[in-house]
Structure formats: structure tokens, C-alpha cells
Amino acid sequence: MIGVMKIKSDRNTSPLLSPNCKPGPCLSINDFCLTYSLADEICMCLTKNGFSSSLALCLITVDDLKEMGFKMGEVAEIEEAVEAWAARVE
């Protein structure tokens, strides 16, 4: 039987926003989800957990998202959206 290996990394405890980036424009969570094509379920879960603007996403980690009940694929989609939203610092 083949099992699934879980790897704990710094990625799980680091903020979603990379240190090489600065926050993008302040958007409501609804607008953020619409702009970056996140599923309605993701938007509802973020809202249910008290998120009202995209700026708050800078302060949470992958572990936080998992604690909120997001699946691995949803976490990856949120990470991708945050990366697209953020501006690189030169």
C-alpha cells in the first residue's frame, strides 16, 4: 500500500505574501476572488472567517488556510492568486 507523505516546510508557516513582494491594491474579498477567478466556496470561506479585504491575506500562512478547512488544491489557488495580486519589489 502506498501512503501519502506529508512534508512540513517553512512554506506552511510563512506568510502567503513573499518577502520579495508588496501588497497589491486593496480589494474587497469578493472583488479579489472575482478578479483572480477563485471559486465561490473559497470566497465564502474567507468571508466566513472574517476576511473583508485582500490586505489581510498578507498576514496569513498556508497553515492558517488549512486550519480554516481549505483543501490542498484550494490553498494552491489562493497562493497563486496572492502571487498574481502582489507587486514585486526590486
C-alpha positions in Angstrom: 0.0 0.0 0.0 1.3 3.4 -1.0 0.8 6.2 1.5 0.8 9.9 1.2 3.8 11.6 2.7 3.2 14.9 4.3 6.1 17.2 4.2 6.3 20.1 6.7 8.2 23.1 5.3 8.8 26.7 6.1 6.3 27.4 3.3 3.5 26.3 5.7 4.4 28.8 8.4 5.5 31.7 6.1 3.0 34.5 5.2 1.3 34.0 1.8 2.9 37.2 0.6 6.5 36.6 -0.3 9.1 38.9 1.3 10.1 39.9 -2.2 6.6 41.4 -2.8 4.5 44.2 -1.5 0.7 44.1 -1.3 -1.3 44.8 -4.4 -4.3 47.2 -4.4 -6.8 46.9 -1.5 -9.8 44.9 -2.8 -12.8 43.5 -1.0 -12.6 39.8 -0.7 -15.4 39.4 -3.2 -13.6 41.6 -5.7 -10.3 39.7 -5.1 -12.0 36.4 -5.7 -13.7 37.6 -8.8 -10.6 39.2 -10.2 -8.4 36.1 -9.7 -11.1 33.6 -10.6 -11.4 31.9 -7.2 -14.4 29.7 -6.6 -17.4 30.9 -4.7 -16.7 28.3 -2.0 -13.2 29.9 -1.4 -14.7 33.4 -1.2 -17.5 32.2 1.2 -15.0 30.5 3.5 -12.7 33.6 3.6 -15.7 35.8 4.4 -17.0 33.3 7.0 -13.5 33.5 8.7 -13.7 37.3 8.9 -11.7 38.4 5.9 -13.1 41.6 4.3 -10.1 42.8 2.3 -7.2 41.5 0.3 -4.7 43.2 2.5 -5.4 40.8 5.4 -4.2 37.9 3.1 -0.7 39.2 3.6 -0.7 38.1 7.2 -1.9 34.6 7.0 0.0 31.3 6.3 -0.7 28.1 4.5 -1.2 26.5 7.9 -3.9 29.2 8.6 -5.7 28.3 5.4 -5.6 24.6 6.2 -6.9 25.4 9.7 -9.8 27.2 8.0 -10.6 23.9 6.2 -9.2 24.7 2.7 -8.2 21.7 0.7 -4.7 21.5 -0.8 -5.9 22.5 -4.3 -7.8 25.5 -2.9 -4.7 26.5 -0.9 -2.7 26.4 -4.2 -5.3 28.5 -6.0 -5.2 31.1 -3.2 -1.4 31.2 -3.2 -1.5 31.7 -7.0 -4.0 34.5 -6.7 -2.0 36.2 -4.0 1.2 36.0 -6.1 -0.6 37.4 -9.1 -2.1 40.2 -7.0 1.2 41.2 -5.3 3.7 43.6 -6.8 7.4 42.5 -6.9 9.8 44.7 -5.0 13.0 45.3 -6.9 
